[in-house]
Amino acid sequence: MVDDEPLIRYAAVDALEAEGFDVLEAGSADEALVILQSNNVDAVFTDVNMPGSTDGLGLMSRVRERFPRTRVIVTSGHVRLGAFDLASGVSFIPKPYAHEALVSMLRGPC
């Protein structure tokens, strides 16, 4: 779970953990990349707009390049992204999102 807004991040982490997911969290794409180097991660859920050397779309691209088997879901409350804006196999869910919708995306087919 990658989001620079702590309250949004904590709420999503709590909801995912309540559904049985093991969740690692990061407040920036830079932090997420460090976590990805030392952990086996099945999915990355990232916000688009974040501070640091790269944003959520940059993180998406790096995850697709370095960890092609890792699922990526992108979210934003500021921009709407379509299939042409995202790397192959990446999903988008707009903010505000229902935690149930996120859980459904994570449990559904890739």
Steps between C-alpha positions, in 0.01 A plus 500: 500500500666819382341834587648817649173580684536312831129483583409359158790254519413384854132453413582292193759294690249429777231399250736271308638340814143440624445305175805283567762676288855549629571864426823698479466876484700788359449875496677552168604318185861519620408314822300245302795423273718427805231268638464323165875426489490298821149348505295269282199717411200369309334837435574872522217747558624855444371854489611708201589833666780463753814688594846361435714417201210330321122484523260207486519475121878486518468231765258312275753503217785386721296219652395379153867503388663345808220283638281403203304241701396757764148628453458880495190702583514880471268752668449875487248759605647760266530325164303232321714247319396267222660197339718719276646679806600182681758231438370166379326304774459799733159584646359837611251581776398865557498664844296495704478123469309249707732263681279215380573598139873491566474160669298373204767621257776333701312171521388505138689377196809692394 
